Amino acid sequence: MKIYTVISMFIVLVVYEYFSFSVGKPLILPSGESILMEIFTIIRGTTFIEIISVTVVRTLVTFVCILVLSLVVGILAGYYKVVAALLNPAMILLRTIPTVSLILILLIWFGRDLGPTIIVGLVIFPIIYELVVGSIKKVDSDLKDVCLLFGCTIFEKFFALYYPNLIYALSSGVQATLGLAFKVMVMAEVMAQSRIGIGQALNYEKTYLNMAGVFGWTIILILIVMIFDFLISMIMKFLLRKLE
């Protein structure tokens, strides 16, 4: 499968270079060479580490906090129907409200420093919450009766019945949600005109019509997401092996 991935990437690069050469306007489609040179320029910059650190730390801290909150609230909602019923209107609202509207409202309420963090939290919370609730509800009622028959404690019941379903549900959902968290964070930074971060860097390049810089920062963001996606996949594989 890796060879097909390499071939696919090569085809994309060739097609992009063809269109870039055909258009002949670096302001619209810069060449691959100019984008690569811009990436090296960005990496050599004195503020590069600080810029990516702000966005990465902000995103990861928000993601971890929301993951823990979603697990706690989702497990409670899976166990108790009244909790799920109370939260249902809020979940419907968060799932249906347009992301752009949510970003604009929260930036006005919380400002450009705190706003992006709250935006990411409210976007990814319903997704992880639904995964957790769904995994809890999938447990067979007959297995619950067996646990009740043998007098299992609530912790024994959780680790025997619910924990495996939870890990399987999160194994794919967490990776997708983390990628979404990075995308929404950068989008919010751009719209908030944050003082520092990848969103601020994209805003700077856009202001000076440096499309190679915009492409460069976009590729850097993609690489960052791929690195964390790989790390998350390793962690989830380790947890899944523990269940076998």
N, C-alpha and C positions, 0 to 999 in steps of 0.2 A: 504493500500500500504506500510505502514511503516514496518509491520511485514514481508512482502516479502523482503524488503531491508535488514532487520536484518538477515533473513534466508540466503539471497544471500551472505552477508558479511561473515557469519559463514561458509558457504560452501567453500568460497575462502580461508579462514584461514585454514580450515581443509586440503584442497587440498595442500596448500603451505607447511604446516607442514609435510604432508606425503612425498612430494618430497624432502624437506629439510632433513628429516630423511633417506630417501632412498639414496640420493646422499652422505650424510655423509661427506661433505666437506664445512665447514663454510666459506671458502674463496670464494666459488661459491654461495652457498645458505645458509646463516646463519639462525639459528633457530629463531622462533618468539620471544622466551624469550630473546635471545641475542640482537635482534633489539630493543625490549622494554627497556632493560637495557641501551642500547646505547642512546636511546631517552632521558631517564632520565639524563644521563651523559651530553648530549648536553645542555639540558635545565638548568642544574645546573652550566654550564660554565659561566665564568665571562663576556665573549664577546657575549653571545647568543642574548641578546636584541639588541646590536649594529649591529650584523650580519643581523638579520631579518629586523631591522629598515632600514638599507641601501637599501636592495633589495625592501622592501615594498614601502618606500617613493619614490625611484627612479621609480618604476613601476607605482605607482598611479599618480605621478606628470606628467609623460609622457602620461599616459592614459587620464587624464583629459584635458591636453593641446591638444592632438590629437582629442579627442571627440569634443571639442569646435571648433577646426579648421575644422574638417570634417563636422560639422553641418553648419558652415558658408559657406564653399566652396560647400558643397552638395546642400544646399538650392539655392545658386546662379546658380549652374549647372542645377538644376531642373527647375528653373524659365527661364533661358536664355540658349538657345541651343548652342550659340556661345561659352559660357564658358565650356559646356560639351564637345564640339568638340575640344577645345583647350587642355582640360585635358585628353581626351581619350587615346592618345598615352602613356602618363605617367602612367595612370592607368593600361593599358595593360602590360607595362614593369614591374611595381611593382607586378602585379598578377602572371606573368609568370616566373620571375627570381627566381631560386632556393634559398631558405632561407639560405642555407649554403654558397652559393656564395656571397649573399648579406652581410652576417655576416663577411666573410673574407675581402671583399672589404672595408667595412665601418670601420672595426677595423684597417686596414692599414691606411686609410685616417684620422680617428679621434682619434685613440688611445684607450687604454683600459678603460679610465675614461668616456669619452663622447660617445664612440662608441656604447655600449649597449643601451643607451637611444635612439640614432638616429635609431638604428636597430629596436627596438620595435615600434617606431613611424612609420617607413616606412612599417612595416609588417601589422599593424592594421589599418592604414589610409585608404587604398583602401576598406577594408571590411566595415567600418562604412560609408565611402563616398557612396558606392553602396547602402547601406540600406537607407540612406537619400535621394539620388536621386530617387530611386525606389518608396519611399513613396510619394514624391512630384509629380511624374508622374502618380500615381494611381488616383489622384483626377479627378472626372468626369467633363468633359468640360461643361456640362449643368449647374452644380453648379457654375462654374466660371462665366457663363453668368448671372445667377441669382444675384450674387454678383455685377457684373457690372451694372445690371439693377437697383439695389437699391443703387448704388453709394457708396459701401463699401470702406473704406480706405484700404491701403495695409496691415495694422496691423490687422484690422477686418477680412479681407479676409484670412490672414495667420492663425489666431487663430480659425476661423470658419471651414476652409477647410483642411489646411495642418497640423496643430498641432496634431489633433487626429491620422491621419495616421502615423505621425512621431513617436508618443509615442508608438503606436502598433508595428511599425517596430523595434524600439529600445528595446522594452520590452524583447525580446529574444536575439537579436543580441549583446546587451551590455554585458550580462552575459558571453556569449561564448567568446567574444572578450577580456574581462578582464582576463579570464583564459588563453587564448592564450598569452596575454601580459606577464603574469608571467612566462609561460613556455619559451617564447623566451628570456626574460630578463635573466633567470638563464642560459640558453644555451649560451647566449652571454657572460655572466660573466665567465663561464667555459672556453670558447674558448679564451677569452681575458685575462684570468688569472688575474682577478680583484684583487685589494689589499684587499678588504673586501666585503662580501656579501654571499648569500647562494651558489652561483656558486663557490666562493673561498673556502668555507667550503667543498663542494663536491670534488673539486680538491685536497684538503688536505687529505681527507679520501681515495681518489683513490690512491694518491701517496704512502700512507702507507698500501695499500691493505686491508683497513678496510671496508669490504662489509657491515657489520652491520651498520657502520656509514653512508655509502652511502644510504642504505635503510632508516635509521633513518631521515636523512635530507630530503629525498624524501617524507616521510610520513608527516613531519612537513610542507613542501611546500604544499602538498595536503590539509592539514588542514587549512592553511592560505587562499588558494584559495577558499575553501568551506565557510569559514567565510565571505569573501568579496562577494562571490556569493550570500549568504543568505542576506547580507545587500543590495546588488543591487536589488535583487528580491523584498525586502520589499519596497524599494523606487519606483520601477516600478509599484508595485501593488497599492501603494498610488496614483501615478499619473494616473493610469488607473481608479481607483475609482472616481477620480475627473472628469473624462470624462463621467461617467455614469449619 
